[in-house]
Amino acid sequence: MAGWTNEREWPMDLDVEGLLEEGWRPTPFRQFILKIHSRCNLACDYCYMYEMADQGWRLQPRYMAPETIDRIARRIAEHAHTHGLAEIDLILHGGEPLLAGPDLIRHAVTAVRSAAGAGVTVNTHVQTNGVLLDPEFLRLFDELDIRVGVSLDGDERGHDLHRRHADGRGSHTEVRAGLRRLTAYRRLFGGLLSTIDLRNDPVATYEALLDFEPPAIDFLLPHGNWDEPPPGLLPHDPATPYGDWLVAVFDRWYGVPVRETRVRLFGEIIRLLLGADSRTESVGLSPVAMAVVETDGSIEQVDTLKSAYEGAAATGLHVTRDAFDAVLLLPSTAARQIGGRALSARCGSCEIRRICGGGLYAHRYRSGSGFANPSVYCDDLIRLITHIRTVVARDLGDRLNGRGAR
């Protein structure tokens, strides 16, 4: 597979200078994802970090060194002050970030907040598999006001299909215990992240997640692309198994008289249908404004690109010598910020292009043409979006005509 220096695949030949001459300006980064620990205590078989195309994690140090964190903190502060940002997000990620331990997590959060200064609010989040969520971590998160997102794929059977220890043991029991502890700190609970498996009943999966009363649920499509299609999906087959799965969840979520939780994908599609901009990279055409820093201090694009090919997320830049502004001017970054101009010809002529936005960028990859393709989930996204549009339009029509407000 081609690496990040391959100029034959789009967008590596994107003319950034030409875009600047035309008046385009990059959107500064507002989310900074720190890979504070590069290893994991689970062996999930669908993991894009460890089980897919890019195996660069093997070359990363296990822990992010304190001096690397200090350098990152200064770079983040530099970027925020240069662009006059009053608020940024700091996301601690991995691997499994809790493997870094409480002391290193404390150092990372306090270093970034101290460097940013009183004029910049640093909203901090951690995304964890939940196995290590114990009272010590929860006290730390409470003290430092860190929101916690937990990965959970449904009930015990559905979750343990993939999210297992290296010896094959399921992790659901441990994750459930961690979540029960977290719910004692309700204000810290950011939500659940759940990867779809077509073998799991969609409504039963959703209701299993509701058991923990999450403030939000984020359903993720399994990572795949045109070269390596996701499980159960045959490119160019008219069947829409993932769209159908999500439609079933949507109807269950939308059809109740009182909202039980937010489902980010559904909420963002509704926002887009009503004319607002997207706030997520999975749908819509809003500029992607996140940067990732690996354990060794190298700066990368969003890490889901590692599912495409070896080096797909790499930039060749490093916090010891490069500012985040340098990342903004790379073709690979600009392509994520120019909206409809980055869409393939097929997407550009689609009636729902502003809503779909071409789908998640990593899912568009095909060797030879790079990311200049529709999502491998194209038909599934059309199925979901058109269904939501029909349901919401009918509901709005009923309300405007005075019939049966729910």
Contacts in CASP RR format, 6 or more apart in sequence:
PFRMAT RR
TARGET T0000
AUTHOR 0000-0000-0000
METHOD contacts of the structure
MODEL  1
MAGWTNEREWPMDLDVEGLLEEGWRPTPFRQFILKIHSRCNLACDYCYMY
EMADQGWRLQPRYMAPETIDRIARRIAEHAHTHGLAEIDLILHGGEPLLA
GPDLIRHAVTAVRSAAGAGVTVNTHVQTNGVLLDPEFLRLFDELDIRVGV
SLDGDERGHDLHRRHADGRGSHTEVRAGLRRLTAYRRLFGGLLSTIDLRN
DPVATYEALLDFEPPAIDFLLPHGNWDEPPPGLLPHDPATPYGDWLVAVF
DRWYGVPVRETRVRLFGEIIRLLLGADSRTESVGLSPVAMAVVETDGSIE
QVDTLKSAYEGAAATGLHVTRDAFDAVLLLPSTAARQIGGRALSARCGSC
EIRRICGGGLYAHRYRSGSGFANPSVYCDDLIRLITHIRTVVARDLGDRL
NGRGAR
1 53 0 8 1.000
1 309 0 8 1.000
1 310 0 8 1.000
1 367 0 8 1.000
2 8 0 8 1.000
2 9 0 8 1.000
2 309 0 8 1.000
2 367 0 8 1.000
2 368 0 8 1.000
3 309 0 8 1.000
3 310 0 8 1.000
3 311 0 8 1.000
3 312 0 8 1.000
3 314 0 8 1.000
4 12 0 8 1.000
4 311 0 8 1.000
4 312 0 8 1.000
4 313 0 8 1.000
4 314 0 8 1.000
4 315 0 8 1.000
4 316 0 8 1.000
4 332 0 8 1.000
5 12 0 8 1.000
6 12 0 8 1.000
7 13 0 8 1.000
8 368 0 8 1.000
9 367 0 8 1.000
9 368 0 8 1.000
9 369 0 8 1.000
9 370 0 8 1.000
9 371 0 8 1.000
10 335 0 8 1.000
10 369 0 8 1.000
10 370 0 8 1.000
10 371 0 8 1.000
10 372 0 8 1.000
11 331 0 8 1.000
11 332 0 8 1.000
11 334 0 8 1.000
11 335 0 8 1.000
11 342 0 8 1.000
11 370 0 8 1.000
11 371 0 8 1.000
11 372 0 8 1.000
12 331 0 8 1.000
12 332 0 8 1.000
13 331 0 8 1.000
14 331 0 8 1.000
14 334 0 8 1.000
14 335 0 8 1.000
16 329 0 8 1.000
16 330 0 8 1.000
16 331 0 8 1.000
16 334 0 8 1.000
19 334 0 8 1.000
19 338 0 8 1.000
24 334 0 8 1.000
24 338 0 8 1.000
26 287 0 8 1.000
26 328 0 8 1.000
26 329 0 8 1.000
26 333 0 8 1.000
26 334 0 8 1.000
26 337 0 8 1.000
27 287 0 8 1.000
27 289 0 8 1.000
27 328 0 8 1.000
27 337 0 8 1.000
28 79 0 8 1.000
28 82 0 8 1.000
28 83 0 8 1.000
28 85 0 8 1.000
28 289 0 8 1.000
28 324 0 8 1.000
28 328 0 8 1.000
29 79 0 8 1.000
29 88 0 8 1.000
29 289 0 8 1.000
29 290 0 8 1.000
29 291 0 8 1.000
29 324 0 8 1.000
29 327 0 8 1.000
29 328 0 8 1.000
30 85 0 8 1.000
30 87 0 8 1.000
30 88 0 8 1.000
30 89 0 8 1.000
30 289 0 8 1.000
30 290 0 8 1.000
31 88 0 8 1.000
31 89 0 8 1.000
31 91 0 8 1.000
31 289 0 8 1.000
31 290 0 8 1.000
31 291 0 8 1.000
32 72 0 8 1.000
32 76 0 8 1.000
32 88 0 8 1.000
32 89 0 8 1.000
32 90 0 8 1.000
32 91 0 8 1.000
32 112 0 8 1.000
32 290 0 8 1.000
32 291 0 8 1.000
32 293 0 8 1.000
33 91 0 8 1.000
33 93 0 8 1.000
33 290 0 8 1.000
33 291 0 8 1.000
33 292 0 8 1.000
33 293 0 8 1.000
33 302 0 8 1.000
33 303 0 8 1.000
34 64 0 8 1.000
34 69 0 8 1.000
34 72 0 8 1.000
34 90 0 8 1.000
34 91 0 8 1.000
34 92 0 8 1.000
34 93 0 8 1.000
34 108 0 8 1.000
34 293 0 8 1.000
35 60 0 8 1.000
35 64 0 8 1.000
35 93 0 8 1.000
35 94 0 8 1.000
35 95 0 8 1.000
35 292 0 8 1.000
35 293 0 8 1.000
35 294 0 8 1.000
35 295 0 8 1.000
35 303 0 8 1.000
36 63 0 8 1.000
36 64 0 8 1.000
36 69 0 8 1.000
36 92 0 8 1.000
36 93 0 8 1.000
36 94 0 8 1.000
36 97 0 8 1.000
36 100 0 8 1.000
36 104 0 8 1.000
36 105 0 8 1.000
36 108 0 8 1.000
36 295 0 8 1.000
37 62 0 8 1.000
37 63 0 8 1.000
37 64 0 8 1.000
37 94 0 8 1.000
37 95 0 8 1.000
37 96 0 8 1.000
37 97 0 8 1.000
37 98 0 8 1.000
37 99 0 8 1.000
37 100 0 8 1.000
37 295 0 8 1.000
38 57 0 8 1.000
38 60 0 8 1.000
38 61 0 8 1.000
38 62 0 8 1.000
38 63 0 8 1.000
38 94 0 8 1.000
38 95 0 8 1.000
38 294 0 8 1.000
38 295 0 8 1.000
39 57 0 8 1.000
39 62 0 8 1.000
39 95 0 8 1.000
39 96 0 8 1.000
39 99 0 8 1.000
40 47 0 8 1.000
40 49 0 8 1.000
40 50 0 8 1.000
40 94 0 8 1.000
40 95 0 8 1.000
40 96 0 8 1.000
40 99 0 8 1.000
40 129 0 8 1.000
41 96 0 8 1.000
41 99 0 8 1.000
41 129 0 8 1.000
41 131 0 8 1.000
41 132 0 8 1.000
41 165 0 8 1.000
42 96 0 8 1.000
42 129 0 8 1.000
42 131 0 8 1.000
42 163 0 8 1.000
42 164 0 8 1.000
42 165 0 8 1.000
42 166 0 8 1.000
42 171 0 8 1.000
43 50 0 8 1.000
43 164 0 8 1.000
43 165 0 8 1.000
43 166 0 8 1.000
43 168 0 8 1.000
44 50 0 8 1.000
44 51 0 8 1.000
44 162 0 8 1.000
44 163 0 8 1.000
44 164 0 8 1.000
45 51 0 8 1.000
45 162 0 8 1.000
45 164 0 8 1.000
46 162 0 8 1.000
46 195 0 8 1.000
46 222 0 8 1.000
46 223 0 8 1.000
48 223 0 8 1.000
48 303 0 8 1.000
48 304 0 8 1.000
48 306 0 8 1.000
48 307 0 8 1.000
48 362 0 8 1.000
49 57 0 8 1.000
49 94 0 8 1.000
49 95 0 8 1.000
49 303 0 8 1.000
49 306 0 8 1.000
50 57 0 8 1.000
52 223 0 8 1.000
52 224 0 8 1.000
52 228 0 8 1.000
52 306 0 8 1.000
52 307 0 8 1.000
53 228 0 8 1.000
53 306 0 8 1.000
53 307 0 8 1.000
53 308 0 8 1.000
53 309 0 8 1.000
53 310 0 8 1.000
53 312 0 8 1.000
54 305 0 8 1.000
54 306 0 8 1.000
54 307 0 8 1.000
54 308 0 8 1.000
54 309 0 8 1.000
54 310 0 8 1.000
54 311 0 8 1.000
54 312 0 8 1.000
54 313 0 8 1.000
55 310 0 8 1.000
56 306 0 8 1.000
56 310 0 8 1.000
56 311 0 8 1.000
57 95 0 8 1.000
60 294 0 8 1.000
60 295 0 8 1.000
60 296 0 8 1.000
61 295 0 8 1.000
61 296 0 8 1.000
62 99 0 8 1.000
62 295 0 8 1.000
63 100 0 8 1.000
63 104 0 8 1.000
63 295 0 8 1.000
64 100 0 8 1.000
64 104 0 8 1.000
64 108 0 8 1.000
64 295 0 8 1.000
64 296 0 8 1.000
64 297 0 8 1.000
66 104 0 8 1.000
66 107 0 8 1.000
68 295 0 8 1.000
68 296 0 8 1.000
68 297 0 8 1.000
68 319 0 8 1.000
69 104 0 8 1.000
69 107 0 8 1.000
69 108 0 8 1.000
69 111 0 8 1.000
69 112 0 8 1.000
70 111 0 8 1.000
71 297 0 8 1.000
71 319 0 8 1.000
71 320 0 8 1.000
72 111 0 8 1.000
72 112 0 8 1.000
72 293 0 8 1.000
72 297 0 8 1.000
72 319 0 8 1.000
73 108 0 8 1.000
73 111 0 8 1.000
73 112 0 8 1.000
73 114 0 8 1.000
73 115 0 8 1.000
73 116 0 8 1.000
74 115 0 8 1.000
75 319 0 8 1.000
75 323 0 8 1.000
75 324 0 8 1.000
76 88 0 8 1.000
76 90 0 8 1.000
76 112 0 8 1.000
76 115 0 8 1.000
76 116 0 8 1.000
76 324 0 8 1.000
77 112 0 8 1.000
77 115 0 8 1.000
77 116 0 8 1.000
77 117 0 8 1.000
77 120 0 8 1.000
78 323 0 8 1.000
78 324 0 8 1.000
79 85 0 8 1.000
79 323 0 8 1.000
79 324 0 8 1.000
79 325 0 8 1.000
80 88 0 8 1.000
80 116 0 8 1.000
80 120 0 8 1.000
81 120 0 8 1.000
82 325 0 8 1.000
85 120 0 8 1.000
86 119 0 8 1.000
86 120 0 8 1.000
86 121 0 8 1.000
87 120 0 8 1.000
87 121 0 8 1.000
87 123 0 8 1.000
88 116 0 8 1.000
88 120 0 8 1.000
88 121 0 8 1.000
88 122 0 8 1.000
88 123 0 8 1.000
89 122 0 8 1.000
89 123 0 8 1.000
89 124 0 8 1.000
89 125 0 8 1.000
90 108 0 8 1.000
90 109 0 8 1.000
90 112 0 8 1.000
90 122 0 8 1.000
90 123 0 8 1.000
90 124 0 8 1.000
90 125 0 8 1.000
91 124 0 8 1.000
91 125 0 8 1.000
91 126 0 8 1.000
91 127 0 8 1.000
92 100 0 8 1.000
92 105 0 8 1.000
92 108 0 8 1.000
92 109 0 8 1.000
92 124 0 8 1.000
92 125 0 8 1.000
92 126 0 8 1.000
92 127 0 8 1.000
92 146 0 8 1.000
93 126 0 8 1.000
93 127 0 8 1.000
93 292 0 8 1.000
93 303 0 8 1.000
94 127 0 8 1.000
96 128 0 8 1.000
96 129 0 8 1.000
96 131 0 8 1.000
96 132 0 8 1.000
97 105 0 8 1.000
97 126 0 8 1.000
97 127 0 8 1.000
97 128 0 8 1.000
98 105 0 8 1.000
98 126 0 8 1.000
98 128 0 8 1.000
98 130 0 8 1.000
98 132 0 8 1.000
98 133 0 8 1.000
98 137 0 8 1.000
99 132 0 8 1.000
100 108 0 8 1.000
101 137 0 8 1.000
102 136 0 8 1.000
102 137 0 8 1.000
102 140 0 8 1.000
105 126 0 8 1.000
105 140 0 8 1.000
105 146 0 8 1.000
106 140 0 8 1.000
106 144 0 8 1.000
109 122 0 8 1.000
109 124 0 8 1.000
109 144 0 8 1.000
109 146 0 8 1.000
110 144 0 8 1.000
112 122 0 8 1.000
112 124 0 8 1.000
113 122 0 8 1.000
113 124 0 8 1.000
116 122 0 8 1.000
123 147 0 8 1.000
124 144 0 8 1.000
124 145 0 8 1.000
124 146 0 8 1.000
124 147 0 8 1.000
125 146 0 8 1.000
125 147 0 8 1.000
125 148 0 8 1.000
125 149 0 8 1.000
125 190 0 8 1.000
126 141 0 8 1.000
126 146 0 8 1.000
126 147 0 8 1.000
126 148 0 8 1.000
126 149 0 8 1.000
127 149 0 8 1.000
127 150 0 8 1.000
127 151 0 8 1.000
127 193 0 8 1.000
128 148 0 8 1.000
128 149 0 8 1.000
128 150 0 8 1.000
128 151 0 8 1.000
129 150 0 8 1.000
129 151 0 8 1.000
129 163 0 8 1.000
129 171 0 8 1.000
129 175 0 8 1.000
130 150 0 8 1.000
130 151 0 8 1.000
130 174 0 8 1.000
130 175 0 8 1.000
130 178 0 8 1.000
130 179 0 8 1.000
131 171 0 8 1.000
131 174 0 8 1.000
131 175 0 8 1.000
131 178 0 8 1.000
133 148 0 8 1.000
133 150 0 8 1.000
133 178 0 8 1.000
133 179 0 8 1.000
133 181 0 8 1.000
133 182 0 8 1.000
134 178 0 8 1.000
134 181 0 8 1.000
135 181 0 8 1.000
138 181 0 8 1.000
138 182 0 8 1.000
138 184 0 8 1.000
138 185 0 8 1.000
138 188 0 8 1.000
140 146 0 8 1.000
141 148 0 8 1.000
141 185 0 8 1.000
141 188 0 8 1.000
142 185 0 8 1.000
142 188 0 8 1.000
145 188 0 8 1.000
146 188 0 8 1.000
147 188 0 8 1.000
147 189 0 8 1.000
147 190 0 8 1.000
148 182 0 8 1.000
148 188 0 8 1.000
148 189 0 8 1.000
148 190 0 8 1.000
148 191 0 8 1.000
149 189 0 8 1.000
149 190 0 8 1.000
149 191 0 8 1.000
149 192 0 8 1.000
149 193 0 8 1.000
150 175 0 8 1.000
150 178 0 8 1.000
150 179 0 8 1.000
150 182 0 8 1.000
150 191 0 8 1.000
150 192 0 8 1.000
150 193 0 8 1.000
151 163 0 8 1.000
151 175 0 8 1.000
151 192 0 8 1.000
151 193 0 8 1.000
151 194 0 8 1.000
151 195 0 8 1.000
152 159 0 8 1.000
152 172 0 8 1.000
152 175 0 8 1.000
152 179 0 8 1.000
152 192 0 8 1.000
152 193 0 8 1.000
152 194 0 8 1.000
152 209 0 8 1.000
152 212 0 8 1.000
153 159 0 8 1.000
153 161 0 8 1.000
153 162 0 8 1.000
153 163 0 8 1.000
153 194 0 8 1.000
153 195 0 8 1.000
153 197 0 8 1.000
153 200 0 8 1.000
153 205 0 8 1.000
154 194 0 8 1.000
154 200 0 8 1.000
154 205 0 8 1.000
154 208 0 8 1.000
154 209 0 8 1.000
155 172 0 8 1.000
155 204 0 8 1.000
155 205 0 8 1.000
155 208 0 8 1.000
156 172 0 8 1.000
156 173 0 8 1.000
156 176 0 8 1.000
157 200 0 8 1.000
158 197 0 8 1.000
158 199 0 8 1.000
158 200 0 8 1.000
158 205 0 8 1.000
159 170 0 8 1.000
159 171 0 8 1.000
159 172 0 8 1.000
159 175 0 8 1.000
160 170 0 8 1.000
160 171 0 8 1.000
160 172 0 8 1.000
161 197 0 8 1.000
161 199 0 8 1.000
161 200 0 8 1.000
162 195 0 8 1.000
162 197 0 8 1.000
163 170 0 8 1.000
163 171 0 8 1.000
163 172 0 8 1.000
163 175 0 8 1.000
164 170 0 8 1.000
164 171 0 8 1.000
165 171 0 8 1.000
179 212 0 8 1.000
182 188 0 8 1.000
182 189 0 8 1.000
183 189 0 8 1.000
183 212 0 8 1.000
183 213 0 8 1.000
189 214 0 8 1.000
189 215 0 8 1.000
190 214 0 8 1.000
190 215 0 8 1.000
190 216 0 8 1.000
191 214 0 8 1.000
191 215 0 8 1.000
191 216 0 8 1.000
191 217 0 8 1.000
191 218 0 8 1.000
192 209 0 8 1.000
192 212 0 8 1.000
192 214 0 8 1.000
192 216 0 8 1.000
192 217 0 8 1.000
192 218 0 8 1.000
193 217 0 8 1.000
193 218 0 8 1.000
193 220 0 8 1.000
194 205 0 8 1.000
194 209 0 8 1.000
194 217 0 8 1.000
194 218 0 8 1.000
194 219 0 8 1.000
194 220 0 8 1.000
195 219 0 8 1.000
195 220 0 8 1.000
195 221 0 8 1.000
195 222 0 8 1.000
196 219 0 8 1.000
196 220 0 8 1.000
196 221 0 8 1.000
196 222 0 8 1.000
196 242 0 8 1.000
196 245 0 8 1.000
196 246 0 8 1.000
197 222 0 8 1.000
197 231 0 8 1.000
198 231 0 8 1.000
198 232 0 8 1.000
198 241 0 8 1.000
198 242 0 8 1.000
198 245 0 8 1.000
202 245 0 8 1.000
202 246 0 8 1.000
202 248 0 8 1.000
202 249 0 8 1.000
202 252 0 8 1.000
203 248 0 8 1.000
203 249 0 8 1.000
203 252 0 8 1.000
205 249 0 8 1.000
206 217 0 8 1.000
206 249 0 8 1.000
206 252 0 8 1.000
206 253 0 8 1.000
207 252 0 8 1.000
209 217 0 8 1.000
209 261 0 8 1.000
210 260 0 8 1.000
210 261 0 8 1.000
213 261 0 8 1.000
214 261 0 8 1.000
215 261 0 8 1.000
215 262 0 8 1.000
216 261 0 8 1.000
216 262 0 8 1.000
216 263 0 8 1.000
216 264 0 8 1.000
217 261 0 8 1.000
217 262 0 8 1.000
217 263 0 8 1.000
217 264 0 8 1.000
218 263 0 8 1.000
218 264 0 8 1.000
218 265 0 8 1.000
219 246 0 8 1.000
219 249 0 8 1.000
219 263 0 8 1.000
219 264 0 8 1.000
219 265 0 8 1.000
221 230 0 8 1.000
221 242 0 8 1.000
221 360 0 8 1.000
221 363 0 8 1.000
221 377 0 8 1.000
221 380 0 8 1.000
222 230 0 8 1.000
222 231 0 8 1.000
223 230 0 8 1.000
223 304 0 8 1.000
223 307 0 8 1.000
223 362 0 8 1.000
223 363 0 8 1.000
224 230 0 8 1.000
224 307 0 8 1.000
224 362 0 8 1.000
224 363 0 8 1.000
224 376 0 8 1.000
225 307 0 8 1.000
225 308 0 8 1.000
225 362 0 8 1.000
225 363 0 8 1.000
225 364 0 8 1.000
225 365 0 8 1.000
225 366 0 8 1.000
225 376 0 8 1.000
226 235 0 8 1.000
226 364 0 8 1.000
226 365 0 8 1.000
226 366 0 8 1.000
226 373 0 8 1.000
226 376 0 8 1.000
227 365 0 8 1.000
227 366 0 8 1.000
227 367 0 8 1.000
228 307 0 8 1.000
229 235 0 8 1.000
229 376 0 8 1.000
230 242 0 8 1.000
230 376 0 8 1.000
230 377 0 8 1.000
232 241 0 8 1.000
233 241 0 8 1.000
233 242 0 8 1.000
233 376 0 8 1.000
233 377 0 8 1.000
233 380 0 8 1.000
235 376 0 8 1.000
238 379 0 8 1.000
239 379 0 8 1.000
240 379 0 8 1.000
240 380 0 8 1.000
240 382 0 8 1.000
240 383 0 8 1.000
241 380 0 8 1.000
242 377 0 8 1.000
242 380 0 8 1.000
243 380 0 8 1.000
243 381 0 8 1.000
243 383 0 8 1.000
243 384 0 8 1.000
244 380 0 8 1.000
244 383 0 8 1.000
246 265 0 8 1.000
246 380 0 8 1.000
246 384 0 8 1.000
247 383 0 8 1.000
247 384 0 8 1.000
247 387 0 8 1.000
249 263 0 8 1.000
250 263 0 8 1.000
250 266 0 8 1.000
250 384 0 8 1.000
250 387 0 8 1.000
250 388 0 8 1.000
250 391 0 8 1.000
251 391 0 8 1.000
253 260 0 8 1.000
253 261 0 8 1.000
253 263 0 8 1.000
253 266 0 8 1.000
254 266 0 8 1.000
254 391 0 8 1.000
255 406 0 8 1.000
257 406 0 8 1.000
264 280 0 8 1.000
265 280 0 8 1.000
265 282 0 8 1.000
265 283 0 8 1.000
266 388 0 8 1.000
268 278 0 8 1.000
268 279 0 8 1.000
268 280 0 8 1.000
268 282 0 8 1.000
268 283 0 8 1.000
268 284 0 8 1.000
269 283 0 8 1.000
269 355 0 8 1.000
269 384 0 8 1.000
269 385 0 8 1.000
269 388 0 8 1.000
270 388 0 8 1.000
270 392 0 8 1.000
271 277 0 8 1.000
271 278 0 8 1.000
271 279 0 8 1.000
272 278 0 8 1.000
272 283 0 8 1.000
272 284 0 8 1.000
272 354 0 8 1.000
272 355 0 8 1.000
273 355 0 8 1.000
273 385 0 8 1.000
273 388 0 8 1.000
273 389 0 8 1.000
273 392 0 8 1.000
277 284 0 8 1.000
277 286 0 8 1.000
278 284 0 8 1.000
278 285 0 8 1.000
278 286 0 8 1.000
279 286 0 8 1.000
281 288 0 8 1.000
281 290 0 8 1.000
281 302 0 8 1.000
281 336 0 8 1.000
281 360 0 8 1.000
281 361 0 8 1.000
282 359 0 8 1.000
282 360 0 8 1.000
283 355 0 8 1.000
283 356 0 8 1.000
283 357 0 8 1.000
283 359 0 8 1.000
283 381 0 8 1.000
283 385 0 8 1.000
284 354 0 8 1.000
284 355 0 8 1.000
284 356 0 8 1.000
284 357 0 8 1.000
284 358 0 8 1.000
284 359 0 8 1.000
285 339 0 8 1.000
285 340 0 8 1.000
285 353 0 8 1.000
285 354 0 8 1.000
285 357 0 8 1.000
286 339 0 8 1.000
287 336 0 8 1.000
287 337 0 8 1.000
287 338 0 8 1.000
287 339 0 8 1.000
288 302 0 8 1.000
288 336 0 8 1.000
288 337 0 8 1.000
288 361 0 8 1.000
289 337 0 8 1.000
290 302 0 8 1.000
291 299 0 8 1.000
291 300 0 8 1.000
291 301 0 8 1.000
291 324 0 8 1.000
291 327 0 8 1.000
292 299 0 8 1.000
292 300 0 8 1.000
292 301 0 8 1.000
292 302 0 8 1.000
292 303 0 8 1.000
292 313 0 8 1.000
293 299 0 8 1.000
293 300 0 8 1.000
293 319 0 8 1.000
294 300 0 8 1.000
297 318 0 8 1.000
297 319 0 8 1.000
297 320 0 8 1.000
298 314 0 8 1.000
298 315 0 8 1.000
298 316 0 8 1.000
298 317 0 8 1.000
298 318 0 8 1.000
298 319 0 8 1.000
299 315 0 8 1.000
299 316 0 8 1.000
299 317 0 8 1.000
299 318 0 8 1.000
299 319 0 8 1.000
299 322 0 8 1.000
299 324 0 8 1.000
299 327 0 8 1.000
300 313 0 8 1.000
300 314 0 8 1.000
300 315 0 8 1.000
301 312 0 8 1.000
301 313 0 8 1.000
301 314 0 8 1.000
301 315 0 8 1.000
301 332 0 8 1.000
301 333 0 8 1.000
301 336 0 8 1.000
302 313 0 8 1.000
302 336 0 8 1.000
302 361 0 8 1.000
302 362 0 8 1.000
303 313 0 8 1.000
304 360 0 8 1.000
304 361 0 8 1.000
304 362 0 8 1.000
305 311 0 8 1.000
305 312 0 8 1.000
305 313 0 8 1.000
305 361 0 8 1.000
305 362 0 8 1.000
306 312 0 8 1.000
306 313 0 8 1.000
307 362 0 8 1.000
308 362 0 8 1.000
308 365 0 8 1.000
308 371 0 8 1.000
309 365 0 8 1.000
309 367 0 8 1.000
312 362 0 8 1.000
312 365 0 8 1.000
315 327 0 8 1.000
315 330 0 8 1.000
315 332 0 8 1.000
315 333 0 8 1.000
317 326 0 8 1.000
317 327 0 8 1.000
327 333 0 8 1.000
328 334 0 8 1.000
335 342 0 8 1.000
335 371 0 8 1.000
336 342 0 8 1.000
336 361 0 8 1.000
339 357 0 8 1.000
340 347 0 8 1.000
340 348 0 8 1.000
340 353 0 8 1.000
340 357 0 8 1.000
342 371 0 8 1.000
343 353 0 8 1.000
343 357 0 8 1.000
343 358 0 8 1.000
344 358 0 8 1.000
344 364 0 8 1.000
344 372 0 8 1.000
344 373 0 8 1.000
344 374 0 8 1.000
346 373 0 8 1.000
346 374 0 8 1.000
346 378 0 8 1.000
347 353 0 8 1.000
347 356 0 8 1.000
347 357 0 8 1.000
347 358 0 8 1.000
347 374 0 8 1.000
350 356 0 8 1.000
350 382 0 8 1.000
352 382 0 8 1.000
352 385 0 8 1.000
352 386 0 8 1.000
352 389 0 8 1.000
355 385 0 8 1.000
355 389 0 8 1.000
356 375 0 8 1.000
356 378 0 8 1.000
356 381 0 8 1.000
356 382 0 8 1.000
356 385 0 8 1.000
358 364 0 8 1.000
358 374 0 8 1.000
358 375 0 8 1.000
358 378 0 8 1.000
358 381 0 8 1.000
359 374 0 8 1.000
359 375 0 8 1.000
359 377 0 8 1.000
359 378 0 8 1.000
359 381 0 8 1.000
360 375 0 8 1.000
360 377 0 8 1.000
361 371 0 8 1.000
363 375 0 8 1.000
363 376 0 8 1.000
363 377 0 8 1.000
364 370 0 8 1.000
364 371 0 8 1.000
364 372 0 8 1.000
364 373 0 8 1.000
364 374 0 8 1.000
364 375 0 8 1.000
364 376 0 8 1.000
365 371 0 8 1.000
365 373 0 8 1.000
366 373 0 8 1.000
375 381 0 8 1.000
395 406 0 8 1.000
397 403 0 8 1.000
398 404 0 8 1.000
398 405 0 8 1.000
399 405 0 8 1.000
END
